[in-house]
Amino acid sequence: MAKAKTAIVIVILALLQVSWATARMLDDRGGSVDWDTAGGRSGSTFAVMTVNRFQKGEDGGGAVGCDGRFHSDNDLIVALSSGWYAGGKRCHKTIRITSKDTGRTVEAQVVDECDSHNGCKKNIVDSSPAVWKKLGLHTDVGEVHITWSDA
């Protein structure tokens, strides 16, 4: 009887460990996880926000994929990792971004893809300096943890 109870406890602990590992993996990959602290919204997607420059001649590369134009760094705009960009299906859609650090939220328009097949990680929201400013963040940081959802 004692061996059976011990076996049950071991199985339960193993299942909990698998569950925690899965939750951590989803967080690291930018999967959908509920986050109700620091201003996050339930059902939002975890991501890492990076800085991009969308003006001609800056380090953001060429014109954006959604309209073939360059945009001001003062525009509230983002490029999403390939999977989230969905082959352009999110072009010109508005997303809601919440900073884990400040708890502030901003809405920005999707204008480009951060190509996950050519060096961009799969959990990136690459945003203009204006998005960082609205969230109360400094672009020198380089990367911050956020959540985002369709607005």
C-alpha positions, 0 to 999 in steps of 0.5 A: 500500500505504501509503495502504491502511494509513493508511486502515485506521488511520483507520477503527480510530481512528474506531471507537474514538472512536465506542465511547468516545463511546457509553460516555460517553453511557451513563454520562451517561444512567445506562445499564448499564455495568460498574464495578469500582472504588471498590466498584462491582459489575459489571452495576450501573447508573450514576446520580446520587443526590439527597436526598428527604424522605418525611415529611409537610410536607417538600420531597418532595411528597405521599405516595409512589406505592407505598403512598400513605403518608408515610415517615420520613426514617430509613427506607432508601427511594428514588424511582427515575426513571420508566423505572427505576420502570417504572410501579410494577413496582419498588414495594417491591422492594429495590435495592443502592446503592453510592457511588462516593465512599465505596465503601460499599453499602446496600440500600433499598426503592423506594417512589416515582417521581421523575417524569422527565416533570415535571422529574426527570432520567432517571438519578436515585435520589432517596433518604432522608437515611438512605440518605445516612447509611449510605453515609457521605455528607452531604446538603448535597452534593446530588448524588453518583454511584452505581451501583445494581442490584436486590438 
